[in-house]
Amino acid sequence: MSTSEAVHDRRSEAALSAVVGERSHLTNLAYRLLGSLAEAEDAVQETYTRWYAMSPSQQAAIASPGAWLTTVAGRICLDVLGSARARRERYVGAWIPEPLPDRTEWFGGPAGGGASADDPADRITLDESVNMAFLVVLESMTPAERVAFILHDVFRYPFPEIADIVGRTPAACRQLATSARRRVRDARTPVVPMTGQAALVRQFKTAWEAKDIRALVDLLDPDATMTADGGGMVGTVLRPVEGSALIAQYLIHIADIAPGLTLLERTVNGRPGLVAQLAGVTVTVAAFSLTDDRITGIWAVRNPEKLRPWTENAYENDPD
């Protein structure tokens, strides 16, 4: 092999490594844009399919493969968001973003407990931009607002680059991000320290296990809301349950009809949450919104298709 051929091979290998190395970034971006781990993985896979469909000369002509991949992934997600709005209008009951686990809490870590190290959930960084309350607000945005806001405010992309993805002018993208930012600001609640959040969720778990309706009411804000997502695949309330008394009554009802329910304290989308299991199978993942010393919102995901990252022997031989 000549020196020039060796240099070319090394450059090709470096370029391939750089492209493959973008997968984590793309998965993080796509999940925040779509609120679905399965859809995010599909979008990332389609992005790579388009990359590898190009000839080597076409790939070599791209100055920044990472920027190209992000642009393509952003456009794919924008298209998915447009079609998802129509699909979610036909969804049975409320649609809640897919909850994410923190794999470090699993027995044995990502490589143990039956979890796959290649699972896309392992490639998503848990921070404030994936907490459930934030993702629910994102659902109220138009697809263009969501893409412009996430790309600029979360991933710090400049508006000229966002304009190329959204198909609008930089000024229009700036307005989209401003509108989205206003929605987030209006929905924001005071931040509760993480230790306080964990303590409150633990008290809630204890009260639920004890079927202590008075304690549950005291832990819930009087105007609290509980939303469940069964997707028509499992039984659950189709409309939000509003008010502390009604939520407490509903929780006691659940405890009565499922006497073998086991509750585990787990991180859900970066914040303290609960995982409910029956006979070792995860049946519900609950995320919470907290203000001061009260629970203001509960999102209970029961749709089995959304619990895939939680059901791969994740809590086998649970240390608790």
C-alpha positions as CSV (number, residue, x, y, z in Angstrom):
1,M,0.0,0.0,0.0
2,S,1.3,3.4,-0.9
3,T,1.8,6.2,1.5
4,S,-1.1,8.2,-0.1
5,E,-3.4,5.2,0.2
6,A,-2.5,4.7,3.8
7,V,-3.2,8.4,4.6
8,H,-6.6,8.1,2.7
9,D,-7.5,5.0,4.7
10,R,-6.7,6.7,8.0
11,R,-8.8,9.7,7.0
12,S,-11.7,7.5,6.0
13,E,-11.5,5.7,9.3
14,A,-11.4,9.0,11.2
15,A,-14.3,10.3,9.3
16,L,-16.3,7.1,9.9
17,S,-15.5,7.2,13.6
18,A,-16.7,10.9,13.8
19,V,-20.0,10.0,12.0
20,V,-20.7,7.1,14.3
21,G,-19.8,9.2,17.3
22,E,-22.6,11.6,16.6
23,R,-25.2,8.9,17.5
24,S,-25.5,9.9,21.1
25,H,-25.9,13.6,20.2
26,L,-28.6,12.8,17.6
27,T,-30.5,10.5,20.0
28,N,-30.5,13.3,22.7
29,L,-31.7,15.8,20.2
30,A,-34.4,13.5,18.7
31,Y,-35.8,12.4,22.0
32,R,-36.3,16.0,23.1
33,L,-37.9,16.9,19.8
34,L,-40.2,13.9,19.7
35,G,-40.8,12.9,23.4
36,S,-40.6,9.2,22.3
37,L,-37.6,7.0,22.6
38,A,-38.8,4.6,19.9
39,E,-39.5,7.5,17.5
40,A,-36.2,9.1,18.3
41,E,-34.3,5.9,17.5
42,D,-36.2,5.5,14.3
43,A,-35.3,9.1,13.3
44,V,-31.6,8.6,14.1
45,Q,-31.6,5.3,12.1
46,E,-33.2,7.1,9.1
47,T,-30.6,9.8,9.4
48,Y,-27.7,7.3,9.2
49,T,-29.5,5.4,6.4
50,R,-29.5,8.6,4.3
51,W,-25.8,9.2,5.1
52,Y,-24.7,5.7,4.1
53,A,-26.9,5.9,0.9
54,M,-24.5,8.5,-0.4
55,S,-21.4,7.6,-2.3
56,P,-17.9,8.0,-0.7
57,S,-17.2,11.0,-2.9
58,Q,-20.5,12.6,-1.8
59,Q,-19.7,12.0,1.8
60,A,-16.2,13.4,1.4
61,A,-17.6,16.6,-0.1
62,I,-19.5,17.3,3.1
63,A,-17.3,19.7,5.2
64,S,-19.0,18.9,8.5
65,P,-20.6,15.5,8.7
66,G,-21.9,16.3,12.2
67,A,-23.7,19.4,11.1
68,W,-25.1,17.5,8.1
69,L,-26.4,14.7,10.4
70,T,-28.0,17.2,12.7
71,T,-29.7,19.1,9.9
72,V,-31.1,15.8,8.4
73,A,-32.2,14.5,11.8
74,G,-33.9,17.9,12.6
75,R,-35.8,17.8,9.3
76,I,-36.9,14.2,9.9
77,C,-38.1,15.0,13.4
78,L,-40.0,18.1,12.1
79,D,-41.8,15.8,9.6
80,V,-42.5,13.2,12.4
81,L,-43.9,15.9,14.7
82,G,-46.3,17.1,11.9
83,S,-47.7,13.6,11.5
84,A,-47.6,12.9,15.2
85,R,-50.1,15.7,15.9
86,A,-52.7,13.9,13.8
87,R,-51.9,10.5,15.3
88,R,-52.2,11.9,18.9
89,E,-55.6,13.4,18.2
90,R,-56.7,9.8,17.6
91,Y,-54.8,8.4,20.6
92,V,-57.0,6.7,23.2
93,G,-56.8,8.9,26.3
94,A,-54.0,11.3,27.2
95,W,-50.7,11.1,25.5
96,I,-47.7,11.4,27.8
97,P,-44.0,11.5,26.6
98,E,-42.2,8.3,27.0
99,P,-40.4,8.1,30.4
100,L,-36.7,7.5,30.6
101,P,-34.9,5.5,33.3
102,D,-31.5,6.2,34.9
103,R,-29.7,3.0,34.1
104,T,-27.1,3.6,36.9
105,E,-29.8,2.8,39.4
106,W,-30.3,-0.7,38.0
107,F,-28.8,-3.7,39.7
108,G,-25.4,-4.3,38.1
109,G,-25.6,-1.1,36.0
110,P,-26.2,-0.9,32.2
111,A,-24.2,-4.0,31.5
112,G,-25.9,-6.1,34.2
113,G,-29.5,-6.7,35.2
114,G,-30.4,-7.8,31.7
115,A,-30.1,-4.3,30.2
116,S,-28.6,-3.8,26.8
117,A,-25.6,-1.5,26.6
118,D,-26.8,-0.6,23.1
119,D,-30.2,0.6,24.2
120,P,-30.9,4.2,23.0
121,A,-31.9,5.1,26.6
122,D,-28.3,4.7,27.6
123,R,-27.3,7.5,25.1
124,I,-29.6,10.1,26.5
125,T,-28.2,12.6,29.0
126,L,-30.7,13.2,31.8
127,D,-31.0,16.9,32.6
128,E,-33.7,19.6,33.1
129,S,-34.6,19.5,29.4
130,V,-35.9,15.9,29.7
131,N,-37.9,16.2,33.0
132,M,-41.5,15.3,32.4
133,A,-43.0,18.7,33.2
134,F,-40.7,20.3,30.5
135,L,-41.6,17.6,27.9
136,V,-45.3,18.1,28.5
137,V,-45.0,21.8,27.9
138,L,-43.1,21.0,24.6
139,E,-46.2,19.0,23.5
140,S,-48.2,22.2,23.5
141,M,-45.9,23.8,20.9
142,T,-46.2,23.7,17.2
143,P,-43.6,21.5,15.5
144,A,-41.6,24.5,14.2
145,E,-41.7,26.1,17.7
146,R,-40.4,23.0,19.3
147,V,-37.6,22.5,16.8
148,A,-36.5,26.1,16.9
149,F,-36.6,26.2,20.7
150,I,-34.8,22.9,21.4
151,L,-32.1,23.6,18.8
152,H,-31.4,27.1,20.1
153,D,-32.1,27.1,23.8
154,V,-31.0,23.6,24.7
155,F,-28.4,22.7,22.0
156,R,-27.2,26.3,21.3
157,Y,-27.5,26.2,17.6
158,P,-27.5,29.6,15.8
159,F,-30.7,30.7,14.1
160,P,-29.2,30.7,10.6
161,E,-28.5,27.0,11.0
162,I,-32.0,26.4,12.5
163,A,-33.5,28.3,9.5
164,D,-32.0,25.8,7.2
165,I,-33.7,23.0,9.1
166,V,-37.1,24.5,9.6
167,G,-37.3,26.2,6.2
168,R,-37.9,29.7,7.5
169,T,-35.8,32.8,7.9
170,P,-33.5,33.3,10.9
171,A,-35.8,36.1,12.1
172,A,-38.8,33.8,11.9
173,C,-37.0,31.1,13.8
174,R,-36.1,33.7,16.5
175,Q,-39.7,34.5,16.9
176,L,-40.6,30.8,17.1
177,A,-38.1,30.3,19.9
178,T,-39.3,33.4,21.7
179,S,-42.9,32.1,21.6
180,A,-41.8,28.7,22.8
181,R,-39.7,30.2,25.6
182,R,-42.8,32.1,26.8
183,R,-44.8,28.9,27.1
184,V,-42.0,27.3,29.2
185,R,-41.7,30.4,31.4
186,D,-45.5,30.5,32.0
187,A,-45.6,26.9,33.0
188,R,-42.5,27.0,35.2
189,T,-42.9,26.3,38.9
190,P,-40.4,27.0,41.8
191,V,-37.5,24.6,41.8
192,V,-37.6,22.1,44.7
193,P,-34.1,20.8,45.8
194,M,-33.5,17.2,44.7
195,T,-33.3,15.9,48.2
196,G,-36.7,17.6,49.0
197,Q,-38.2,16.0,45.9
198,A,-36.9,12.5,46.9
199,A,-38.3,12.9,50.4
200,L,-41.7,14.0,49.2
201,V,-42.0,11.2,46.7
202,R,-40.9,8.7,49.4
203,Q,-43.6,10.1,51.7
204,F,-46.1,9.7,48.9
205,K,-45.0,6.1,48.3
206,T,-45.4,5.3,52.1
207,A,-48.8,6.8,52.3
208,W,-50.0,4.9,49.1
209,E,-48.7,1.6,50.4
210,A,-50.4,2.2,53.8
211,K,-53.6,3.3,52.0
212,D,-53.6,6.4,54.1
213,I,-56.0,8.6,52.2
214,R,-55.5,11.6,54.7
215,A,-51.8,11.5,54.3
216,L,-52.1,11.4,50.5
217,V,-54.5,14.4,50.5
218,D,-52.0,16.3,52.7
219,L,-49.1,15.5,50.3
220,L,-51.1,16.7,47.2
221,D,-51.8,20.2,46.3
222,P,-55.5,20.9,46.4
223,D,-55.5,21.6,42.7
224,A,-53.2,18.8,41.8
225,T,-53.8,16.8,38.5
226,M,-53.1,13.2,37.7
227,T,-52.8,12.2,34.1
228,A,-52.5,8.5,33.0
229,D,-51.5,7.1,29.6
230,G,-52.7,3.6,28.8
231,G,-52.9,4.2,25.0
232,G,-56.0,2.0,24.9
233,M,-53.9,-1.0,25.6
234,V,-54.4,-1.3,29.4
235,G,-57.2,0.0,31.7
236,T,-56.8,3.5,33.1
237,V,-58.6,6.8,33.4
238,L,-59.0,8.5,30.0
239,R,-59.2,12.0,31.4
240,P,-57.0,13.7,34.0
241,V,-58.1,13.3,37.6
242,E,-58.2,16.7,39.3
243,G,-58.1,17.7,42.9
244,S,-56.2,16.1,45.9
245,A,-59.2,14.2,47.3
246,L,-60.2,12.6,44.0
247,I,-56.6,11.6,43.2
248,A,-56.2,10.1,46.7
249,Q,-59.4,8.1,46.3
250,Y,-58.3,6.8,42.9
251,L,-54.9,5.7,44.2
252,I,-56.5,3.8,47.1
253,H,-58.8,2.2,44.5
254,I,-55.8,1.1,42.6
255,A,-54.1,-0.3,45.7
256,D,-57.3,-2.3,46.5
257,I,-57.7,-3.9,43.1
258,A,-53.9,-4.6,42.8
259,P,-52.9,-6.0,46.2
260,G,-49.6,-7.3,44.9
261,L,-48.4,-4.0,43.6
262,T,-44.8,-3.2,44.5
263,L,-43.5,0.4,44.4
264,L,-39.9,1.2,43.7
265,E,-38.3,4.6,44.1
266,R,-36.5,5.4,40.8
267,T,-35.3,8.3,38.8
268,V,-37.7,9.1,36.0
269,N,-36.5,11.6,33.4
270,G,-33.8,12.9,35.8
271,R,-36.1,13.4,38.8
272,P,-37.4,11.2,41.7
273,G,-40.3,9.1,40.6
274,L,-41.9,5.7,41.2
275,V,-42.1,2.4,39.3
276,A,-45.0,0.1,40.0
277,Q,-44.6,-3.6,39.4
278,L,-46.9,-6.6,39.5
279,A,-45.3,-10.0,39.8
280,G,-41.9,-8.4,38.8
281,V,-43.3,-6.8,35.7
282,T,-43.3,-3.0,35.3
283,V,-46.8,-1.8,34.8
284,T,-46.6,1.9,35.6
285,V,-43.9,4.6,35.7
286,A,-44.9,7.7,37.5
287,A,-43.3,11.2,37.2
288,F,-44.0,14.1,39.5
289,S,-44.3,17.8,39.5
290,L,-43.5,19.4,42.9
291,T,-43.9,22.8,44.4
292,D,-42.6,23.6,47.9
293,D,-43.9,20.7,50.0
294,R,-46.8,19.5,47.8
295,I,-47.2,17.4,44.7
296,T,-48.9,19.4,42.0
297,G,-48.9,16.9,39.1
298,I,-48.5,13.2,38.5
299,W,-48.0,11.6,35.1
300,A,-48.5,7.8,35.1
301,V,-47.4,6.0,32.0
302,R,-49.1,2.6,31.6
303,N,-48.9,2.0,27.9
304,P,-46.7,-1.1,27.6
305,E,-45.1,0.1,24.4
306,K,-43.7,3.1,26.3
307,L,-42.4,1.0,29.1
308,R,-39.9,-0.9,26.9
309,P,-36.8,0.6,28.5
310,W,-38.2,-0.4,32.0
311,T,-39.1,-4.0,31.2
312,E,-35.9,-5.7,30.0
313,N,-35.2,-7.4,33.4
314,A,-34.2,-3.9,34.6
315,Y,-35.0,-4.6,38.2
316,E,-34.2,-8.3,38.4
317,N,-32.6,-8.9,41.8
318,D,-33.5,-5.4,42.9
319,P,-31.1,-4.2,45.7
320,D,-34.0,-2.5,47.5
